[in-house]
């Protein structure tokens, strides 16, 4: 057994296919398959159940996985300790993000790019998933850190750092009678088709909880993973949407109205205990927090929400 085999083994687990693993580690698929077969031969156990379009861990593979992760993490820590002597940081950071995140709230592309410029020896991988999926991947050890909605009930036991906060608003056409209101109660959501983020997203979780608490039954007519698409659907007359206020920047085709019963949306990063002890992951967490602290004061967590540019 060698570290390369363990590296390939984890790549197959995380991508779900030998093809995906080969693309990640930049070798031919036959090379990955050969190394996995050699590892299985040495252990005397089959590690994967081969299926037509994917592979699934066997009981033996599931037993090996935490030890393989621990071995590679120990290697990264050893490299980090050596590199610290010369000021060079190396390693790998697996980053997750909700698909609905917007550069207007957290500029993820710039965060990744500026971190890469500061630490070119650190490899970065990015996976998009729902808020619930990201938490699961963190607990499974697939991710080191994730950008997601911060909801106390869903991030229990995880370390969190808030990076952005903004209110959630209802989006309507200017011709809608409710567009003249200064605020809307949740009860109005039962009278019309609602456009919302899908189940598993943080905002949808907060919406469903608020509706249940208020005893309101809403009709979710359309779902989409991007707040920008939700706004576009309102423009087409498909219903009322609930989105973070930043989704309406410079949009004069719709009107936003606050919904006081909905809590403000909170975005940030989450990670497990022990992850911050790894030099590369710790550097990424600190870099992300430093970038957030440089944003204009009105955009930082806890700041008063700015009036929506879409409000006429």
PyMOL commands that set and color helices and strands:
alter all, ss='L'
color gray80, all
select helices_A, chain A and resi 3-15+18-25+29-43+59-86+108-118+131-140+177-180+186-191+202-214+227-235+245-248+275-277+279-293+297-299
alter helices_A, ss='H'
color red, helices_A
select strands_A, chain A and resi 48-50+55-57+91-98+122-129+145-149+159-166+168-172+193-196+219-223+240-244+255-258+265-271
alter strands_A, ss='S'
color yellow, strands_A
deselect
rebuild
show_as cartoon
